[in-house]
């Protein structure tokens, strides 16, 4: 009889980090409907992580990056992305014209998925190393970001949510283009800075 593969310990720890944060985020959010819409990706991510944990465990690096990304989403869900206090602090510090927490969120939307895409490609595709791995990783993240913009648009229209609330456009007509561009920048930054540590993490976990 085959032994049952244990749950990755790191997944347990990030769950202990995410669930209390989500509970606090859901306590008196700025807009309840927007909170549900913004928290949904983090909830889906956690479900998928548990669903795949035993048959397709990830590196500790990737688990922690996903956990941090969930915290970014959870914080934005509570205040809405256009009203996160740290964004106002940065806005005042550098005299920006808007709250840039939403911009940071979209950089993360490229940075963390890039490591996930890279890990899946290295483990489950013929593309293992070299320039093509980095290029395909960034292009997939850009495509996912574009698809996410479509989903945000359709959900906002269907739910009747104001753009400044859910989409955090803050009056910027080029907000969608900025979101996709920053996701591509985040993905590129992840490929350039984390490829070697990620390779070591894969070897250490026995996944490569």
C-alpha positions, 0 to 999 in steps of 0.5 A, spaced: 500 500 500 502 506 497 504 511 503 500 518 503 504 524 501 504 529 507 501 536 506 507 541 505 509 544 512 510 551 508 502 551 506 500 550 513 504 556 515 502 560 510 494 558 511 495 560 518 498 567 516 492 568 510 486 566 514 487 571 520 488 576 515 482 575 511 478 575 517 481 582 519 480 584 512 473 582 512 471 586 518 468 592 516 471 593 509 470 600 505 465 596 501 462 589 502 461 587 495 468 590 492 471 586 498 468 579 496 470 581 489 477 582 491 478 577 496 476 572 491 482 570 487 486 569 494 481 564 496 481 561 489 489 560 490 488 557 497 483 552 494 488 550 488 494 550 493 491 545 497 488 541 491 494 540 488 499 540 494 500 532 495 500 530 487 504 537 485 507 540 491 511 547 490 517 549 492 517 553 499 519 559 495 513 559 491 509 558 497 511 564 501 511 568 495 503 566 493 502 567 501 505 574 500 501 576 494 495 573 498 496 579 503 497 584 498 490 582 495 487 582 502 489 588 504 487 592 498 480 588 499 479 591 506 480 598 503 479 598 496 486 599 492 485 606 491 484 607 499 490 603 502 493 608 507 500 606 505 499 608 498 497 615 501 503 615 505 507 614 499 503 619 495 504 624 500 512 622 501 513 623 493 508 628 491 504 623 487 498 624 483 494 618 486 495 612 490 499 607 487 498 601 491 494 599 485 500 599 481 504 595 486 498 590 486 499 589 479 507 589 479 506 583 484 500 580 479 506 579 474 512 578 479 509 572 483 505 568 477 512 569 473 515 564 479 509 559 478 509 559 471 517 558 471 516 552 476 511 549 472 515 550 465 521 547 468 518 541 471 512 539 466 515 542 459 520 541 454 522 548 456 527 548 461 533 553 461 535 559 457 532 565 454 526 562 451 524 560 458 524 567 461 521 570 454 515 565 455 514 566 462 513 573 461 509 573 455 504 568 459 504 573 465 502 578 460 497 574 457 494 572 464 494 580 466 490 581 460 485 576 461 484 578 468 483 585 466 477 582 461 474 579 467 475 585 472 471 589 466 466 584 465 465 583 473 464 590 474 459 591 468 455 585 471 455 587 478 454 594 477 461 596 481 464 603 480 470 603 476 474 607 482 471 602 487 473 595 484 478 597 478 481 603 482 482 607 476 482 613 480 480 617 473 486 615 469 484 613 462 490 609 461 489 605 467 488 598 464 494 599 460 498 601 466 496 595 469 498 590 464 505 594 463 506 593 470 505 586 470 510 585 465 515 589 469 514 585 475 514 578 471 521 581 468 524 583 474 522 576 477 525 572 472 532 577 472 532 577 480 529 570 482 531 565 477 538 562 480 535 562 487 529 559 484 533 553 481 536 552 487 529 551 491 527 546 485 533 542 487 533 543 494 526 540 494 527 534 489 523 537 484 528 538 478 
